[in-house]
């Protein structure tokens, strides 16, 4: 009997996918023309108001620099337009939900997200999310804050419901635009810790394979090594510790596709430990004899979700323009299951 596909929340797209960009190189014969008028003629469905907002929010760059609406394009100018579309917004209801705030200033909020918390309201998760909690937090700071200001513009990126660790939220439109562009340009430092099945052969490596929705099961994602579907995705991994049957690794992301690490590790035969979406919730390496199976089941009981933690996050601060770096401890469930594997392997070797 084939395994039933688990019911999962509809994943929100990653910021890389939201902030698509249009690149234009001006023809040699182009007469000087205001950039707002030029873009209205080149972008289907664009209005002057939307283009003006994009220019004001520095989402339009000419030769890598922001410009004003009255800038006149010239021959050989290189124009980049970032598109800050967001998923369909709904009213964000502030809810008094505890937050583990690692850092906060007037521009950004760094949060250490627990397992089981959805980042943003969506299908199947209308409230009780991290964004609802942040809305309450911001409302406590400023009771006069307009409800419209609590919309998802502050959400710069996302991590899965059952993944723990660091994410950044922007408290101003300028911070949102600035950090989002860093994510799109792949200059944000993101380091994850994962426990994966099997003894990973190489001490370090790079996985390059497009990631996109599964052609049959649309709520799941899969890798397309030939690049025939999905979007480009690059994951760098390094082995931290080996336990024969499982391996502790770090992953650094060059891109941020939905379920990227989980899909890429499944592709090379090392699904994340207890990842019920991608085959990690069964014995992948080792025997199925009673004692070992009982041990693995006990490990699954300690860490009841995919063993993945967003440990490090670094970017250029939008206000100070200085590099900032944040780290978080591994959560207790991952610590416990790693310690259990250490003891099991130590016992086997003695």
C-alpha positions in Angstrom: 0.0 0.0 0.0 1.4 3.4 -0.9 2.1 5.8 1.9 -0.6 8.5 2.4 0.5 12.0 1.7 0.4 14.0 4.9 -2.0 16.9 5.3 0.1 20.0 5.4 -0.6 23.7 5.5 -0.3 25.6 2.3 3.2 26.9 2.2 3.8 30.6 1.5 6.3 31.3 -1.2 9.8 32.4 -0.2 10.9 36.0 -0.5 13.2 35.1 -3.4 10.1 34.2 -5.3 8.2 37.2 -4.2 10.9 39.7 -5.2 11.2 38.8 -8.9 13.0 41.4 -10.9 12.9 42.9 -14.3 16.2 43.8 -15.9 16.4 46.3 -18.8 19.4 47.7 -20.7 18.5 50.8 -22.6 19.0 50.8 -26.3 21.7 53.0 -27.8 19.1 54.9 -29.8 16.9 55.8 -26.8 16.0 59.5 -26.4 16.1 60.9 -22.9 12.8 60.0 -21.2 11.6 60.2 -17.6 12.0 56.8 -16.0 8.4 56.7 -14.7 7.1 57.2 -18.3 9.6 54.8 -19.7 8.6 52.0 -17.3 4.9 52.6 -17.8 5.5 51.9 -21.5 7.6 48.7 -20.8 5.7 47.0 -18.0 2.3 45.6 -18.8 -0.5 46.8 -16.5 1.8 49.2 -14.6 0.2 52.5 -13.4 2.1 55.7 -12.7 1.1 55.5 -9.0 2.6 52.0 -8.6 5.8 52.9 -10.4 6.1 56.1 -8.3 5.7 53.9 -5.1 8.4 51.5 -6.4 10.8 54.4 -7.1 10.1 56.0 -3.7 10.8 52.6 -2.0 14.0 52.2 -3.9 12.7 49.2 -5.8 14.0 50.7 -9.1 17.7 51.0 -9.6 19.6 52.5 -12.4 23.2 51.4 -12.8 22.8 49.9 -9.3 21.6 53.2 -7.7 18.2 54.4 -6.7 16.8 57.3 -8.7 14.0 59.9 -8.5 10.9 59.8 -10.8 12.2 62.7 -12.9 15.5 60.8 -13.8 15.8 60.6 -17.6 16.9 57.3 -18.9 19.9 57.3 -21.3 21.5 55.0 -23.7 23.2 52.0 -22.1 21.6 52.6 -18.7 21.0 49.3 -16.8 17.6 49.3 -15.0 16.5 46.8 -12.4 12.9 46.8 -11.1 12.1 44.7 -8.0 8.5 43.6 -7.8 7.3 43.7 -4.1 4.1 41.8 -4.7 2.9 39.9 -1.7 0.4 37.1 -1.4 -3.2 38.2 -1.0 -3.4 40.0 2.3 -6.0 39.5 5.0 -6.6 41.4 8.2 -4.0 40.6 10.8 -5.5 40.2 14.2 -3.1 41.0 17.1 -3.0 38.0 19.5 -1.2 37.7 22.8 1.2 34.8 21.9 4.6 34.6 23.6 7.6 35.5 21.4 11.2 34.7 21.8 12.8 37.9 20.6 16.5 37.7 20.1 17.0 41.4 19.1 14.9 44.4 18.3 15.5 48.0 17.3 13.5 50.6 15.4 14.1 48.8 12.1 14.2 45.1 12.6 12.9 42.3 14.8 14.9 39.0 15.1 12.7 36.2 16.4 13.6 32.6 17.4 10.6 30.7 16.2 9.5 27.5 18.0 8.4 24.3 16.3 4.7 24.1 15.5 4.2 27.8 14.9 3.1 28.8 11.4 4.7 32.1 10.3 1.7 33.7 8.5 -2.1 33.2 8.4 -3.2 31.2 5.5 -5.3 28.2 4.4 -5.9 26.1 7.4 -4.1 28.5 9.8 -6.3 31.7 10.0 -4.7 32.9 13.3 -2.3 31.8 16.1 0.7 32.5 13.8 3.9 34.3 14.4 2.6 37.4 12.5 -0.4 37.6 14.8 2.0 37.5 17.8 4.2 40.2 16.2 1.1 42.4 15.6 0.2 42.2 19.3 3.8 43.0 20.2 3.9 46.1 18.0 0.5 47.2 19.2 1.7 47.1 22.7 4.6 49.4 21.7 2.3 51.8 19.8 -1.4 51.5 20.7 -2.2 54.0 17.9 -0.8 51.8 15.2 -3.2 51.5 12.3 -4.4 48.0 11.5 -3.2 48.4 8.0 0.3 48.8 9.3 0.2 45.3 10.7 -0.1 43.7 7.3 2.5 41.3 6.0 4.9 43.9 4.6 7.1 43.3 7.6 7.6 39.6 6.8 10.9 39.4 5.0 11.3 35.6 4.8 9.8 32.4 6.2 10.7 29.1 7.7 8.5 26.0 7.8 5.9 25.4 10.5 8.0 22.6 12.2 11.4 24.2 11.6 12.8 26.1 14.5 15.2 29.1 14.5 15.9 32.6 13.5 14.0 34.9 11.1 13.9 38.6 10.6 10.9 40.9 10.4 11.1 44.5 9.2 9.4 47.3 11.2 9.5 49.9 8.5 8.9 49.9 4.7 12.5 51.0 4.1 13.9 48.1 6.2 11.5 45.7 4.4 12.7 46.8 0.9 16.4 46.9 1.9 16.5 43.4 3.5 14.3 41.9 0.9 16.7 43.0 -1.8 19.5 41.3 0.1 17.5 38.1 0.2 16.8 38.3 -3.5 20.5 39.0 -4.3 21.5 36.0 -2.1 23.8 38.1 0.2 22.1 37.1 3.4 24.0 34.6 5.5 21.8 31.7 6.6 23.2 28.6 8.4 20.9 25.7 9.3 21.7 22.6 11.4 20.0 19.4 10.4 20.1 15.7 11.4 19.8 13.5 8.3 19.5 9.8 7.7 22.5 7.8 6.6 26.3 8.3 6.7 26.8 11.2 4.3 29.6 10.2 2.0 31.4 13.5 1.5 32.6 15.8 4.3 31.1 18.7 2.4 29.4 19.4 -0.9 27.0 21.5 -2.9 23.6 20.4 -4.2 22.4 22.2 -7.3 18.9 21.3 -8.5 15.8 23.2 -9.2 13.0 23.0 -6.6 9.3 23.3 -7.4 6.0 21.8 -6.7 5.5 18.1 -7.2 3.7 17.5 -10.5 1.2 15.1 -8.9 1.0 16.1 -5.2 0.7 19.8 -5.3 1.3 20.5 -1.6 4.6 18.8 -1.8 7.8 20.0 -3.4 10.5 18.1 -5.3 13.8 18.5 -7.0 14.3 18.8 -10.7 18.0 18.2 -11.4 17.6 18.8 -15.1 16.0 22.2 -14.5 12.9 21.3 -16.4 10.6 22.6 -13.7 10.8 24.8 -10.6 13.4 27.4 -9.8 17.1 27.3 -9.4 18.2 26.2 -5.9 21.7 25.8 -4.3 22.5 24.3 -0.9 26.0 23.9 0.5 26.4 21.3 3.2 29.1 20.3 5.6 29.3 17.3 8.0 29.6 18.2 11.6 29.4 14.8 13.3 28.7 11.2 12.2 26.6 8.6 14.1 26.8 5.8 11.5 23.1 5.6 10.9 22.5 9.4 10.9 24.7 12.5 10.3 24.6 15.9 11.8 25.2 18.5 9.1 25.2 22.3 8.6 23.5 23.8 5.5 24.2 27.2 4.0 21.6 28.5 1.6 22.4 30.4 -1.6 18.7 30.5 -2.5 15.6 30.2 -0.4 13.1 28.0 -2.1 10.2 26.5 -0.1 11.4 23.2 1.6 14.8 23.6 -0.1 17.0 21.8 2.4 14.4 19.0 2.9 14.0 18.4 -0.8 17.7 18.6 -1.6 18.7 16.2 1.2 16.0 13.8 0.0 17.4 14.0 -3.5 20.9 12.8 -2.4 19.4 10.0 -0.3 19.6 11.6 3.1 16.2 12.8 4.1 15.9 14.8 7.3 15.4 12.7 10.5 11.6 12.4 11.2 10.6 14.4 8.2 7.2 12.9 7.4 6.8 14.9 4.2 9.9 13.5 2.5 10.4 10.0 3.9 12.4 10.7 7.0 9.8 9.3 9.4 10.8 5.7 8.9 14.0 3.7 9.2 16.2 4.7 6.3 19.5 3.3 7.5 19.9 0.3 9.8 17.9 -2.8 10.6 14.2 -3.2 11.3 14.9 -5.6 14.2 13.0 -5.0 17.4 15.7 -3.3 19.6 16.9 -0.9 16.9 13.4 -0.1 15.8 12.4 0.6 19.4 15.4 2.9 19.7 14.5 4.8 16.6 10.9 5.1 17.7 12.1 6.6 21.0 14.1 9.1 19.0 11.1 10.0 17.0 9.2 10.6 20.2 11.9 13.0 21.4 11.9 15.0 18.2 8.4 14.8 16.7 9.2 16.9 13.6 11.9 17.3 11.0 15.2 17.8 12.8 16.0 21.2 11.2 17.0 24.5 12.9 17.8 27.9 11.5 20.8 28.6 13.7 22.5 31.7 12.1 21.3 34.8 10.3 23.4 37.7 9.0 22.7 40.7 6.8 23.6 44.4 6.4 21.5 46.4 8.8 19.2 48.7 6.8 19.7 51.7 9.1 23.4 51.5 10.2 24.5 49.8 6.9 26.8 47.6 9.1 26.9 43.8 9.1 24.9 42.2 11.9 25.0 38.5 12.9 22.7 36.5 15.1 22.9 32.9 16.5 20.5 30.7 18.4 20.9 27.6 20.5 19.7 24.3 19.2 16.2 23.5 20.6 15.9 21.0 23.4 14.2 18.3 21.2 17.2 18.3 18.7 19.7 18.4 21.5 18.0 15.4 23.2 17.9 13.2 20.0 21.5 14.0 19.1 22.6 13.1 22.6 20.6 9.8 22.3 22.4 8.9 19.1 25.8 9.7 20.6 25.1 7.3 23.5 23.7 4.6 21.2 26.8 4.7 18.9 29.2 4.9 21.9 27.5 1.8 23.4 27.7 -0.1 20.1 31.4 0.7 19.7 32.4 -0.3 23.3 
